[in-house]
């Protein structure tokens, strides 16, 4: 309800339909439409009511969700009663849910948005480290890698492949500690890894209507399913985002940043790993290896990122090495992997003829299957980004970037309307 004229009703309907499409992403509704009730005592009240009733009649059998922020009065006088009478037989009416709690959460969040966000012992900024996770040792390595940041930020960890239940637990822990702005830092190999899923959790897909975010969300996999678990391409079926709405309703301002890609700090850390193993750079070949994906197209994207990392390393002095090569293991898919293993083994064997190979996993943490897949060959094996002082520096740079971007002046409302409505 709430339209004062036909143009206003059409605008409200377009906005509600856009919101409904975003809120139901991943579900299979045949169509989505909005019927907008008029304000009382406006000149076009009768016409507007007729248009709304016609919209309901045109969608007989639909699921009808009432939404209004006006006075409820009593059961007989509630706006939803008039709407229910107008709905055709066979419509599935959803009972009204009280909006008081959600409105309070929204008001708290908007108040927090206006507050100064400060780091330090008494600061109000929380950071969720969202990483794949593995065994206790892997997880503890990640914790220790960011331990220096605990003096400046409230920290929580969400080890999963964008599981909203696990991420929400981390958010609630930070809320309980007084965090009023929370940055979820995505510690995954590619910048767009799980980005859409985390943006959905924070509601940014709805609120930032100008953002274009149609990228694949799975670091190791095929497509993006924003709300339901699916084979994620990493070989761990059912290990992806949990079923459900995937929304985290928080009084804190939720932001997200991250994905390593070819970040200069990442490249510098990998070069430091190589330098620590180097003895005679002119006779050493560096081989950067990464997990890889099932999709050939997505895997090619990963190889491009590795090539850019190699270029950054050369710019930092890695041209003193004989060569830098890049490879993805595609380790969870034997038929995809079989072409890469002999190729990398051949590189290692060639390097060993008059020197050696230094294999550096371009990973967030630790190593991959290098020792197993290169068994029997002579090479030196490094490790990934964390733990390293540059890793903590990278995390903090992502936090600062997210906070700074959130403080930029918003796009004027009319500009937003022009961009998001036909």
Secondary structure, 3 states (H helix, E strand, C coil): CCECCHHHHHHHHHHHHHHHHHHCCCCCCCCCCCCCCECCCCCCHHHHHHHHHHHHHCCCCCEEECCCCCCCCCCCCCHHHHHHHHCCCCCEEECCCCCHHHHHHHHHHHHHHHCCCCCCCCCCEEEEEEECCCCHHHHHHHHHHHHHHHHCCEEEEEECCCCHHHHHHHHHHHHHCCCCEEEEEEECCCCCCCHHHHHHHHCHHHHCCCCCCCCCCCCCCCCCCCCCCCCCCCCCCCCCCCCCCCCCCCCCEEEEEECCCCCHHHHHHHHHHHHHHCCCHHHEEEEEEECCCCCHHHHHHHHHHHHHHHHHHHHCCHHHCCEEEEEECCCCCHHHHHHHHHHHHHHHHHHHCCCEEEEEECCCECCCCHHHHCCCCCEEECCCCECCHHHHHHHHHHHHHHHHHHCCCCCCHHHHHHHHCC
